[in-house]
Amino acid sequence: MANPPLKDIRSKIEKAARIADRKPSDIALIAVSKTRSSDEIRPLLEAGHCVFGENRVQEAMEKWPALKGDYPDIQLHMIGQLQSNKAAEAVALFDYIHSLDRLSLVKALAKEMDRQDRRIACFLQVNIGEESQKGGCDIKAVPELLAQARTAGIAVAGLMAVPPDNANPVPYFALLAKLARDRGLDGLSIGMSGDFESAIKLGATHIRVGTALFGARAVRAT
Ligand SMILES: *Cc1c(COP(=O)(O)O)cnc(C)c1O
């Protein structure tokens, strides 16, 4: 593992896991490669990292089919808001979807999984800060959406959230962890560059790290 930022993050993951009495291997590091070129991504692949996240279907389709040809073990996570009319491409390209947040998307994804005979696990995204501009289902809607996803045959891996900007994320992480526990869900997709160590202490199983691995993004990607 010759990539210095990757090495640094790995050691921070190990330290946070040790403090929380957890196994580092139970925490998946998703390298968030949105806005990054294939040339910026390749050094991480060379260093043996193969778990990546993107937030736009179109951008991911431009980069990843070629990279997957060279590195067959790549695991791709869709972490951005997903439109139902992109369900076919998303099911074909991604291995996990972290942004399942409404019934119309449940239906669109289930239909594509049937059609392509390809089952991919999903996280339910929760609008944990109750922000009008953010994706995610309402906190109160989690049980119903979970039931709808399962009825449609979608395996739900856990819950995902992006806490409000400029706020202490810890209470939001703790709330999401409680919601997941209450429903018997193991997966918890929380923690980004600035807060993944706290997220690990609160039970994160999937952390989504971009800036700390690749440097600051030139353009704002939402
Ligand atoms: C961009 C993004 C990240 C990574 O953010 P960094 O601060 O660059 O680590 C994580 N999760 C989601 C949903 C994102 O869109």
The ligand as an SDF file (V2000), in Angstrom:
LIG
                    3D

 15 15  0  0  0  0  0  0  0  0999 V2000
  -18.9290   13.8240   -1.8550 C   0  0  0  0  0  0  0  0  0  0  0  0
  -19.5690   12.8950   -0.8990 C   0  0  0  0  0  0  0  0  0  0  0  0
  -18.8260   12.2720    0.1180 C   0  0  0  0  0  0  0  0  0  0  0  0
  -17.3360   12.5160    0.3390 C   0  0  0  0  0  0  0  0  0  0  0  0
  -17.1170   13.7650    0.8720 O   0  0  0  0  0  0  0  0  0  0  0  0
  -15.6490   14.2400    1.3210 P   0  0  0  0  0  0  0  0  0  0  0  0
  -15.9150   15.3370    2.2670 O   0  0  0  0  0  0  0  0  0  0  0  0
  -14.9390   14.6660    0.0850 O   0  0  0  0  0  0  0  0  0  0  0  0
  -14.9950   13.0780    1.9700 O   0  0  0  0  0  0  0  0  0  0  0  0
  -19.4900   11.4060    0.9630 C   0  0  0  0  0  0  0  0  0  0  0  0
  -20.8090   11.1450    0.8310 N   0  0  0  0  0  0  0  0  0  0  0  0
  -21.5600   11.7150   -0.1340 C   0  0  0  0  0  0  0  0  0  0  0  0
  -23.0020   11.3980   -0.2130 C   0  0  0  0  0  0  0  0  0  0  0  0
  -20.9720   12.6100   -1.0260 C   0  0  0  0  0  0  0  0  0  0  0  0
  -21.7230   13.1790   -1.9730 O   0  0  0  0  0  0  0  0  0  0  0  0
  1  2  1  0
  2  3  1  0
  2 14  2  0
  3  4  1  0
  3 10  2  0
  4  5  1  0
  5  6  1  0
  6  7  2  0
  6  8  1  0
  6  9  1  0
 10 11  1  0
 11 12  2  0
 12 13  1  0
 12 14  1  0
 14 15  1  0
M  END
$$$$
